[in-house]
Amino acid sequence: MTDKTEADVTGAPAPQGKGDPGPKTIGGRKLKPSTLMMGHGYDPMLSEGSLKPPIFLTSTFVFPNAAAGKRHFEGVTGKRPGGAEGLVYSRFNGPNQEILEDRLAIWEEAEDALAFSSGMSAIATLFLAMVKPGDTIVHSGPLYAATETLIGRILGKFGVKWLDFPAGATREQIDAVMTQAKANGDVALIYLESPANPTNALVDVEAVTASRDAIFGDARPPIAIDNTFLGPLWAKPMEQGADLVVYSLTKYAGGHSDLVAGGVLGSKEHINTIRLMRNTIGTICDPNTAWMLLRSLETLELRMSRAGENAAKVCAFLRDHPKVDRVGYLGFLENGGDPRQADIYRRHCSGAGSTFSLYLKGGEAEAFAFLDNLKIAKLAVSLGGTETLASHPAGMTHLSVPQERKDALGITDSLVRISIGVEDADDLIADFAAALDAI
């Protein structure tokens, strides 16, 4: 195809590319994600030379000709694989969302990515795309409480079953659950969360992958993993065999506690399956949120690095405090931590993150006293923002989890979850010290 006249003659759609996405290598050097976040996937010449992408606040897009419209809808509806080859309608795609998806995929070296209106809409769309009545989901535990609710209470109403293994399970324990699940019928999805929320227990993704491959052979179900706590800087689970990576982009990717969004990254084959479901139920994020995420991704590495450095200093202080029972911080695994967890950490992680579990001596009264006396850290759920946050999982995010399951998973009344931000580390230590003294 050479020009619009040829398109008119042949009936094929006119060219509608995304412009020059920019280089990914220079002189044979592969550019780092932190560099590519500044411009990859966006051609200023398509937007009047604007350095940054404008916010495209439109519900629909004009087709260059009727043939182009038909071909785009063939992609949108799944009649032709690969999705639309141009812009169609904002429930399906948009310039801001497509640039965001291009940049998200870079962090994990994934073939493709999708952006969603929230982390839970990403997870729900993934499940709806992958499972059918009678299928079984195998998952690690604990999961984020809303994810467990979605699997057990909502999908369960439609005949979807589940089996789980603890986050720190050994290969033998994983094999046993996989074997039982296979005997129960079709296993549609293996879903992991590592580190587990809120206990910070790591899942051995390599062991899960090996177990899946050995037990299911060619009929192996995809492995999806929630990488929100450590990704994309400190963990890249696709390197250990995961097929799909899920994010609450609200957290580190957004990182300023001013937006809600989600993402799924993976192979084109799996992403296209999920895209069809997203096109149908409309769980794409809006263009303004996508634009804000593009801004945030430019400083992602800087923010996560500073927060990680702060967390190491704060946890070193908390570990030795007389009113602290223990600190569930991944950085302590190398020195006297659980050997199994330490082994997973060495193989899977490049950093300890900035979110951890703090177990105080006492129970709910002591945890509440600590939380109520914080001055810098804010009493709020969520994590991965520029500010330090603290919450009480047993009484807040995991309140709906049955007590016996909370007991089994270590979600106690003395547990406080803390997400360290980018403030001055010594100021944060002073804040925690004063709050502990007030217990």
Helices and strands as residue ranges (DSSP letters): H 4-10, E 25-26, E 29-30, H 33-36, G 44-46, H 66-76, H 95-108, E 112-116, H 119-130, E 136-141, H 145-149, I 150-154, G 155-158, E 161-166, H 171-184, E 187-193, H 205-216, G 217-219, E 223-226, G 237-240, E 244-248, I 250-254, E 262-266, H 268-281, H 287-297, H 300-319, E 324-328, G 330-332, H 339-348, E 355-360, H 364-372, E 378-379, E 389-391, G 393-395, H 403-409, E 415-419, H 425-437
